[in-house]
Amino acid sequence: MSSPTSGMKNAAEPGFIVAAFTVGALINRRRARRGDEEKRLISAEQSPPLEPSSPELDDAEYLEQRCHTQDLNLFSRFLRAFPFLVEIWYWNLTYWIYQLMRAFSARMIAGNKGVFMRAQYHALSILSFEQTLGIAIEQPLQAYILKNHPNIMALFARIYYSHICLGIVFLIYTYTYLTPSIFQRIRRTIALNNYIAFVILTTWRCMPPRLLPEEYGFIDVLHGGSHGGSAWTSNRFQLTIAAMPSLHFGTSLFLAVTLVRFSPHRPLRVLAPFWPMAMLLTIVSTANHFLLDAAVGACVPLVGWRYNRVMLRLKPIQDCVLRFLNIEYPDDPYGREIGQPQKGTLTPSRGPGRFVD
């Protein structure tokens, strides 16, 4: 029988995800108010009819789009009103396909001692290589923290398990403040990162330090006990021998670099680098990854960013599904009102890739 505390843990993450996506959909909804239409008509009456930028043309386009909207089915009209729902669908598709692949892999190797022994051999090879390089700090660091600052492990647990929730907040932020072309590239990169990582972790299985035999001195502080995760992170469908690469670190680094490069908010650009630093300290001190796992994890987004357009090859499948369901994709899936700019726009004068409000 589960305790009230474990029940709260099980509900906390999905509850936050639903709440965050709801907020994202609401703040990025397309607004079309009667007052705006009246202002457009007044502006059209006061403007010379032969001006190159004559508002009458804009109004004609606007009314044409309004008529087209009325011809759409109910779901398509709802999608036009709340275009961020498209991103919620993309996130669920990417996340659950990746998790289902991991779960399938976990069940296929369950009880296969040969696979687990090979994963242990790979982990010991990494440990030996790090010792040769003089960077095998994982066990000494964990031992030092557990002896001198054991309470900090609770903070590390929160950092580790906030991986998904923070990623969703990041998606909402970049969707809201970055230009569509940059956001689409970010979204495709994150999706491709998952599949690159899955190929690596299934072809070169590696045991995390916490699962090595006791004589190596590592302690599992995140699974079981007061710092344990929820039923979503501890179940028989979890792929435990997937230390290489560390997507926890790779994704946190990608998020930070993206914010430093493109965020229009200076405080966020200053704070962003602290997230991958905290994640690196977390995954190493909790014995979930070796330093080399993090190094390879950092390379995954580099490849994903470079080849993100590979994901566009799946677009014909999306189009077929939409036609089959009789759903029309929003003509502007970024929540802008007609004639309104994105909240963040590129300004070359501020330097490459910078945005202003």
C-alpha positions as CSV (number, residue, x, y, z in Angstrom):
1,M,0.0,0.0,0.0
2,S,1.4,3.3,-1.0
3,S,1.9,6.1,1.5
4,P,0.4,9.6,1.1
5,T,3.9,10.9,0.5
6,S,4.5,8.5,-2.4
7,G,1.0,9.3,-3.8
8,M,1.9,13.0,-3.8
9,K,5.2,12.2,-5.6
10,N,3.3,10.2,-8.2
11,A,0.8,13.0,-8.9
12,A,3.2,16.0,-8.7
13,E,5.0,15.6,-12.0
14,P,2.0,14.9,-14.2
15,G,0.1,17.6,-12.4
16,F,2.8,20.2,-13.1
17,I,3.0,19.1,-16.7
18,V,-0.7,19.6,-17.3
19,A,-0.7,22.9,-15.5
20,A,2.3,24.2,-17.4
21,F,0.9,23.2,-20.8
22,T,-2.4,24.8,-19.9
23,V,-0.7,28.1,-19.0
24,G,1.4,27.8,-22.2
25,A,-1.8,27.3,-24.3
26,L,-3.6,30.3,-22.7
27,I,-0.8,32.8,-22.9
28,N,-0.2,32.0,-26.5
29,R,-3.8,31.9,-27.6
30,R,-4.8,33.9,-30.7
31,R,-6.8,36.9,-29.7
32,A,-9.4,38.3,-32.1
33,R,-11.5,41.0,-30.4
34,R,-14.3,43.1,-31.9
35,G,-12.5,46.3,-30.8
36,D,-9.5,45.3,-32.9
37,E,-11.7,44.9,-36.0
38,E,-13.3,48.3,-35.5
39,K,-9.9,49.9,-35.1
40,R,-8.8,48.3,-38.4
41,L,-11.9,49.6,-40.2
42,I,-11.4,53.2,-38.8
43,S,-7.8,53.1,-39.9
44,A,-8.8,52.0,-43.4
45,E,-11.3,54.9,-43.8
46,Q,-8.7,57.5,-42.7
47,S,-5.9,56.2,-45.1
48,P,-5.4,57.3,-48.7
49,P,-6.7,54.4,-50.9
50,L,-3.7,54.4,-53.3
51,E,-1.0,54.2,-50.7
52,P,1.3,51.2,-51.3
53,S,0.6,49.9,-47.8
54,S,-3.2,50.5,-48.1
55,P,-5.0,49.0,-45.1
56,E,-7.9,48.0,-47.3
57,L,-5.8,45.2,-48.7
58,D,-4.9,44.1,-45.2
59,D,-8.6,44.2,-44.2
60,A,-9.5,42.1,-47.3
61,E,-7.0,39.5,-46.3
62,Y,-8.1,39.7,-42.8
63,L,-11.8,39.2,-43.7
64,E,-10.8,36.4,-46.1
65,Q,-9.1,34.6,-43.2
66,R,-12.1,35.2,-41.0
67,C,-14.4,33.6,-43.5
68,H,-12.0,30.7,-43.9
69,T,-11.9,30.2,-40.2
70,Q,-15.7,29.9,-40.1
71,D,-15.5,27.1,-42.7
72,L,-13.2,24.9,-40.6
73,N,-14.5,22.1,-38.4
74,L,-14.8,22.7,-34.6
75,F,-11.4,21.1,-33.8
76,S,-9.5,23.0,-36.5
77,R,-11.1,26.3,-35.2
78,F,-10.1,25.4,-31.7
79,L,-6.5,24.7,-32.9
80,R,-6.4,28.1,-34.6
81,A,-7.5,29.7,-31.4
82,F,-5.0,27.8,-29.2
83,P,-2.0,27.1,-31.6
84,F,0.2,26.0,-28.7
85,L,-1.8,22.8,-28.6
86,V,0.2,21.7,-31.7
87,E,3.4,21.9,-29.5
88,I,1.8,19.9,-26.8
89,W,1.0,17.2,-29.3
90,Y,4.6,17.3,-30.7
91,W,6.0,17.0,-27.1
92,N,3.8,14.1,-26.2
93,L,4.6,12.3,-29.5
94,T,8.4,12.8,-29.0
95,Y,8.5,12.0,-25.3
96,W,6.2,8.9,-25.3
97,I,7.8,7.3,-28.4
98,Y,11.2,7.7,-26.7
99,Q,9.9,6.3,-23.4
100,L,8.1,3.4,-25.1
101,M,11.3,2.5,-26.9
102,R,13.2,2.5,-23.6
103,A,10.5,0.5,-21.9
104,F,10.5,-2.1,-24.7
105,S,14.3,-2.3,-24.5
106,A,14.1,-2.7,-20.7
107,R,11.7,-5.6,-21.0
108,M,13.7,-7.3,-23.8
109,I,16.8,-7.5,-21.7
110,A,15.1,-8.2,-18.3
111,G,16.9,-11.2,-16.7
112,N,19.5,-11.4,-19.4
113,K,22.7,-11.7,-17.3
114,G,24.9,-11.5,-20.3
115,V,23.7,-8.1,-21.3
116,F,24.1,-6.8,-17.7
117,M,27.6,-8.2,-17.4
118,R,28.5,-6.5,-20.6
119,A,27.1,-3.2,-19.3
120,Q,29.1,-3.6,-16.1
121,Y,32.2,-4.3,-18.2
122,H,31.6,-1.1,-20.2
123,A,31.2,0.9,-16.9
124,L,34.4,-0.5,-15.5
125,S,36.2,0.3,-18.7
126,I,35.1,4.0,-18.4
127,L,36.1,4.0,-14.8
128,S,39.5,2.6,-15.7
129,F,40.0,5.2,-18.5
130,E,39.0,8.0,-16.2
131,Q,41.6,6.8,-13.6
132,T,44.2,6.8,-16.3
133,L,43.3,10.4,-17.1
134,G,43.2,11.3,-13.5
135,I,39.5,12.5,-13.6
136,A,37.8,9.6,-11.7
137,I,36.2,12.0,-9.2
138,E,32.8,10.3,-8.9
139,Q,33.3,8.1,-5.9
140,P,35.5,10.5,-3.8
141,L,33.1,13.3,-4.5
142,Q,30.1,11.3,-3.4
143,A,31.9,10.0,-0.3
144,Y,32.9,13.6,0.7
145,I,29.3,15.0,0.3
146,L,27.7,12.1,2.1
147,K,30.2,12.5,5.0
148,N,30.2,16.3,5.3
149,H,27.0,17.6,3.6
150,P,24.5,14.7,3.5
151,N,21.5,17.0,3.5
152,I,22.4,18.4,0.1
153,M,21.5,15.1,-1.5
154,A,17.8,16.1,-1.1
155,L,18.5,19.2,-3.3
156,F,20.3,17.0,-5.8
157,A,17.3,14.7,-6.0
158,R,15.0,17.7,-6.8
159,I,17.4,18.9,-9.5
160,Y,17.6,15.4,-11.0
161,Y,13.9,14.8,-11.1
162,S,13.0,18.3,-12.3
163,H,14.6,17.5,-15.7
164,I,11.4,17.0,-17.6
165,C,9.4,19.8,-15.9
166,L,12.1,22.4,-16.5
167,G,12.3,21.3,-20.1
168,I,8.6,22.0,-20.6
169,V,8.9,25.4,-19.1
170,F,11.8,26.0,-21.5
171,L,9.7,25.0,-24.5
172,I,6.9,27.3,-23.4
173,Y,9.3,30.2,-23.0
174,T,11.1,29.7,-26.3
175,Y,7.8,29.3,-28.1
176,T,6.6,32.6,-26.6
177,Y,9.7,34.8,-27.0
178,L,11.8,33.4,-29.9
179,T,11.1,33.6,-33.6
180,P,9.4,30.6,-35.2
181,S,12.4,29.5,-37.2
182,I,14.6,29.3,-34.1
183,F,12.0,27.6,-32.0
184,Q,11.3,25.0,-34.7
185,R,15.0,24.2,-34.9
186,I,15.1,23.9,-31.1
187,R,12.1,21.6,-31.0
188,R,13.6,19.4,-33.8
189,T,16.9,19.2,-32.1
190,I,15.4,18.0,-28.8
191,A,13.5,15.3,-30.6
192,L,16.5,14.2,-32.6
193,N,18.6,14.2,-29.4
194,N,16.3,11.6,-27.9
195,Y,16.7,9.2,-30.8
196,I,20.5,9.7,-31.1
197,A,20.8,8.9,-27.4
198,F,18.6,5.8,-27.8
199,V,20.8,4.4,-30.5
200,I,23.9,4.9,-28.4
201,L,22.5,3.5,-25.2
202,T,21.1,0.4,-26.9
203,T,24.2,-0.4,-29.0
204,W,26.7,0.3,-26.2
205,R,24.9,-0.5,-22.9
206,C,26.6,1.0,-19.8
207,M,25.8,0.5,-16.2
208,P,25.7,3.6,-14.0
209,P,28.2,3.8,-11.1
210,R,25.4,3.3,-8.5
211,L,24.8,-0.2,-9.8
212,L,28.4,-1.4,-9.7
213,P,29.4,-4.0,-7.0
214,E,29.8,-2.6,-3.5
215,E,33.6,-2.8,-3.5
216,Y,33.7,0.2,-5.8
217,G,32.2,2.3,-3.1
218,F,29.3,3.9,-5.0
219,I,25.9,4.4,-3.2
220,D,22.5,4.7,-4.9
221,V,21.0,7.7,-3.2
222,L,18.2,8.5,-5.6
223,H,16.3,5.2,-5.8
224,G,14.6,4.2,-2.6
225,G,14.7,5.9,0.8
226,S,13.7,9.5,1.4
227,H,15.2,10.8,-1.9
228,G,13.6,8.1,-4.1
229,G,11.7,9.1,-7.1
230,S,8.0,8.4,-8.0
231,A,6.4,5.5,-9.7
232,W,7.2,7.2,-13.0
233,T,10.9,6.9,-12.4
234,S,11.1,3.6,-10.5
235,N,9.2,0.7,-12.1
236,R,9.9,-2.5,-14.1
237,F,9.8,-0.6,-17.4
238,Q,12.8,1.6,-16.5
239,L,15.9,1.0,-18.5
240,T,18.5,1.0,-15.7
241,I,21.7,0.3,-17.8
242,A,21.5,3.5,-19.8
243,A,24.3,5.7,-18.3
244,M,25.9,6.5,-21.7
245,P,25.2,9.2,-22.8
246,S,23.8,11.5,-20.1
247,L,20.9,13.3,-21.6
248,H,20.2,14.9,-18.3
249,F,23.5,16.9,-18.7
250,G,23.3,17.1,-22.5
251,T,19.8,18.6,-22.4
252,S,20.6,21.0,-19.6
253,L,23.6,22.2,-21.5
254,F,21.6,22.7,-24.7
255,L,18.9,24.6,-22.8
256,A,21.5,26.9,-21.3
257,V,23.4,27.6,-24.5
258,T,20.1,28.3,-26.3
259,L,19.0,30.8,-23.7
260,V,22.4,32.5,-23.6
261,R,22.4,32.8,-27.4
262,F,18.8,33.7,-28.1
263,S,16.9,34.8,-24.9
264,P,15.7,38.5,-25.0
265,H,16.0,38.7,-21.2
266,R,19.4,39.5,-19.8
267,P,18.8,38.0,-16.3
268,L,17.9,34.7,-17.8
269,R,21.0,34.8,-20.0
270,V,23.1,35.3,-16.9
271,L,21.4,32.6,-14.8
272,A,21.2,29.9,-17.6
273,P,24.8,28.5,-17.3
274,F,24.2,27.6,-13.7
275,W,21.7,24.9,-14.6
276,P,24.1,22.6,-16.5
277,M,26.7,23.2,-13.7
278,A,24.2,22.1,-11.1
279,M,23.1,19.1,-13.2
280,L,26.7,18.0,-13.7
281,L,27.4,18.1,-10.0
282,T,24.1,16.2,-9.4
283,I,24.6,13.3,-11.8
284,V,28.2,12.8,-10.6
285,S,27.7,13.1,-6.9
286,T,24.6,10.8,-7.0
287,A,26.5,8.2,-8.9
288,N,24.1,8.2,-11.8
289,H,26.7,9.0,-14.4
290,F,30.5,9.1,-15.0
291,L,32.1,12.3,-16.3
292,L,32.6,10.7,-19.7
293,D,28.8,10.0,-19.8
294,A,28.3,13.7,-19.4
295,A,30.9,14.5,-22.1
296,V,29.2,12.3,-24.6
297,G,25.9,13.7,-23.6
298,A,27.1,17.2,-24.3
299,C,28.0,16.1,-27.9
300,V,24.6,14.7,-28.6
301,P,22.9,18.2,-28.9
302,L,25.8,19.3,-31.2
303,V,24.9,16.6,-33.6
304,G,21.2,17.2,-33.1
305,W,21.5,20.9,-33.8
306,R,23.6,20.3,-36.9
307,Y,21.3,17.7,-38.4
308,N,17.9,18.7,-37.0
309,R,16.3,19.0,-40.4
310,V,16.3,15.2,-40.6
311,M,13.1,15.3,-38.6
312,L,11.4,17.2,-41.5
313,R,11.3,13.9,-43.3
314,L,8.5,12.9,-41.0
315,K,6.3,15.8,-42.2
316,P,4.5,13.8,-44.9
317,I,3.3,11.4,-42.3
318,Q,2.0,14.3,-40.2
319,D,0.2,15.7,-43.3
320,C,-1.4,12.3,-44.1
321,V,-2.7,12.0,-40.5
322,L,-4.1,15.5,-40.5
323,R,-5.9,14.9,-43.8
324,F,-7.3,11.6,-42.6
325,L,-8.6,13.3,-39.4
326,N,-9.9,16.3,-41.5
327,I,-7.9,18.7,-39.3
328,E,-6.3,21.8,-40.8
329,Y,-2.9,22.8,-39.4
330,P,-3.0,26.4,-38.1
331,D,-1.6,28.8,-40.8
332,D,0.3,30.6,-38.0
333,P,0.9,28.1,-35.2
334,Y,2.8,30.7,-33.1
335,G,-0.1,32.5,-31.5
336,R,0.3,35.8,-33.3
337,E,-2.7,38.0,-34.1
338,I,-3.0,39.0,-37.7
339,G,-0.6,41.9,-38.3
340,Q,1.1,41.5,-34.9
341,P,4.9,40.7,-34.6
342,Q,6.3,38.0,-32.5
343,K,7.2,39.0,-28.9
344,G,10.9,38.5,-29.7
345,T,12.3,39.6,-33.1
346,L,15.7,39.3,-34.6
347,T,17.7,42.6,-34.6
348,P,21.1,42.3,-36.3
349,S,22.2,45.6,-34.8
350,R,22.3,43.9,-31.4
351,G,24.5,41.2,-32.6
352,P,23.9,37.8,-34.4
353,G,21.0,35.9,-32.9
354,R,19.9,38.6,-30.4
355,F,16.3,39.4,-29.7
356,V,14.5,42.4,-28.4
357,D,11.1,42.7,-26.8
